[in-house]
Amino acid sequence: MSGRWDRLNLVALLLACALFAALGLAWWRDRARTFAEPRWDPARFVALAPDSAAAGERWVVAVNLTCPHCQEHLRVLAGRTTARAAPPALAALLVDQPGRPSRLDLGVPLAGGAWWDSAQVWREAWGRRAYGETFRFDARGRLLSSTPAGVVPDSAAVRL
């Protein structure tokens, strides 16, 4: 009986080591990959709501429709920026959505529009993973900064 348990323990140990090695390899491949710096190019996304923004700073929030936290972050940003003398154009980028949403109601006005990332640019080209991340872009689409959900970006900050 003890020989059987020894073999079973050995098989379990080998499976655990193989799983650990596969996970380490996947992590290493992801970290070794070079991703493009985010750049706002509306041609790479599908417009879902009109973009009525004048030239100026644009804040784009990565929103997943199943994530209440990133949607709440979008609403907080809208509330915190509308009173500014020159508010940034707030936009939503719908990420990790397998199909085009048939209806979109995020509960806030979006001067920068709402966009669907149908080509997975956010995840595959930019290498992003955190819902609610806010990207600040200048009028030419260059990245000024990115901040996690829960943080209000400082539009007076210099480019990082």
Legacy VTK file of the C-alpha trace (Angstrom):
# vtk DataFile Version 3.0
C-alpha trace
ASCII
DATASET POLYDATA
POINTS 160 float
0.000 0.000 0.000
2.815 2.386 0.839
4.397 1.931 -2.620
1.127 2.984 -4.240
0.972 6.198 -2.175
4.604 6.920 -2.948
3.887 6.710 -6.686
0.750 8.828 -6.328
2.688 11.468 -4.357
5.428 11.454 -6.977
2.907 11.947 -9.795
1.238 14.783 -7.849
4.623 16.412 -7.235
5.569 16.125 -10.926
2.216 17.613 -11.985
2.632 20.498 -9.531
6.178 21.166 -10.792
4.994 21.083 -14.430
2.150 23.482 -13.626
4.522 25.824 -11.783
6.998 25.733 -14.701
4.223 26.437 -17.253
2.964 29.355 -15.184
6.496 30.740 -14.871
7.038 30.407 -18.623
3.758 32.208 -19.381
4.673 35.011 -16.960
8.158 35.342 -18.457
6.809 35.474 -22.034
4.325 38.193 -21.067
6.980 40.277 -19.293
9.538 39.830 -22.080
7.121 41.086 -24.742
7.500 44.689 -25.836
4.253 46.644 -25.944
3.550 49.886 -27.777
3.134 53.083 -25.809
-0.559 53.980 -25.760
-1.492 56.562 -28.374
-4.985 57.882 -29.039
-5.920 57.061 -32.618
-9.716 56.927 -33.044
-9.325 54.947 -36.283
-8.237 51.927 -34.195
-11.544 51.819 -32.302
-15.247 51.618 -33.136
-17.214 54.757 -32.218
-20.299 53.983 -30.090
-21.171 57.518 -28.981
-20.290 60.774 -30.736
-17.038 62.553 -30.016
-17.925 66.222 -29.533
-14.608 67.208 -27.997
-12.761 70.281 -29.102
-9.010 70.043 -29.480
-7.378 69.658 -26.110
-6.662 67.100 -23.463
-8.586 63.808 -23.559
-9.024 61.406 -20.666
-9.845 57.865 -21.766
-11.031 55.372 -19.162
-10.759 51.626 -19.845
-14.215 50.307 -18.973
-15.470 46.756 -18.873
-19.268 46.656 -18.815
-19.249 43.857 -16.214
-17.008 45.823 -13.819
-18.927 48.151 -11.479
-15.698 49.613 -10.066
-14.399 51.019 -13.346
-17.841 52.409 -14.194
-17.964 54.106 -10.778
-14.486 55.532 -11.422
-15.745 56.983 -14.719
-18.670 58.653 -12.897
-16.345 60.085 -10.222
-14.037 61.514 -12.886
-17.003 63.096 -14.654
-18.144 64.705 -11.415
-14.685 65.956 -10.501
-13.878 67.495 -13.893
-17.109 69.160 -15.057
-16.596 72.223 -12.823
-13.155 72.942 -14.275
-12.709 76.002 -16.444
-11.349 73.813 -19.249
-12.394 70.237 -18.473
-10.703 67.414 -20.348
-12.756 65.519 -22.898
-13.785 62.424 -20.980
-14.125 59.244 -23.034
-14.865 55.591 -22.332
-12.966 52.795 -24.045
-14.925 49.553 -23.753
-12.420 46.748 -23.347
-12.653 42.956 -23.258
-16.081 43.026 -24.908
-16.428 40.129 -27.361
-19.222 41.803 -29.295
-20.402 45.308 -30.009
-22.719 46.433 -27.182
-26.279 46.825 -28.421
-27.049 49.497 -25.823
-24.713 51.780 -23.936
-25.621 53.801 -20.878
-22.692 54.683 -18.639
-24.637 57.372 -16.786
-22.326 60.286 -17.588
-21.896 62.694 -20.487
-18.839 61.789 -22.530
-17.557 64.717 -24.587
-14.758 62.465 -25.857
-17.245 59.803 -26.943
-17.515 56.116 -26.209
-15.389 53.661 -28.115
-15.320 49.877 -28.449
-11.924 48.201 -28.570
-12.978 45.499 -31.017
-9.355 44.782 -32.038
-8.106 44.359 -28.432
-5.623 47.234 -28.841
-5.759 47.986 -25.098
-4.756 44.466 -24.085
-2.719 43.151 -27.026
-0.908 46.230 -28.394
-0.678 48.367 -25.251
-0.255 45.426 -22.844
-2.812 46.731 -20.348
-4.769 44.663 -17.859
-6.336 46.981 -15.239
-9.939 48.055 -15.746
-10.623 51.663 -14.827
-7.162 52.863 -15.809
-7.296 56.465 -17.018
-5.119 57.602 -19.911
-4.381 61.298 -20.460
-3.701 62.169 -24.081
-2.789 65.541 -25.539
-4.545 67.035 -28.584
-2.266 65.064 -30.922
-2.977 61.735 -29.234
0.306 61.433 -27.341
0.178 59.803 -23.912
0.722 62.273 -21.065
0.145 59.850 -18.189
-1.868 56.879 -17.021
-3.329 56.350 -13.573
-5.157 53.447 -11.941
-8.839 53.451 -11.063
-9.546 55.521 -7.982
-6.963 58.173 -8.828
-7.911 61.464 -10.473
-5.153 62.416 -12.925
-3.547 65.817 -12.604
-3.889 67.525 -15.964
-1.326 70.108 -14.926
1.419 67.489 -14.612
4.237 67.269 -17.117
4.606 64.317 -19.428
6.144 61.291 -17.752
LINES 1 161
160 0 1 2 3 4 5 6 7 8 9 10 11 12 13 14 15 16 17 18 19 20 21 22 23 24 25 26 27 28 29 30 31 32 33 34 35 36 37 38 39 40 41 42 43 44 45 46 47 48 49 50 51 52 53 54 55 56 57 58 59 60 61 62 63 64 65 66 67 68 69 70 71 72 73 74 75 76 77 78 79 80 81 82 83 84 85 86 87 88 89 90 91 92 93 94 95 96 97 98 99 100 101 102 103 104 105 106 107 108 109 110 111 112 113 114 115 116 117 118 119 120 121 122 123 124 125 126 127 128 129 130 131 132 133 134 135 136 137 138 139 140 141 142 143 144 145 146 147 148 149 150 151 152 153 154 155 156 157 158 159
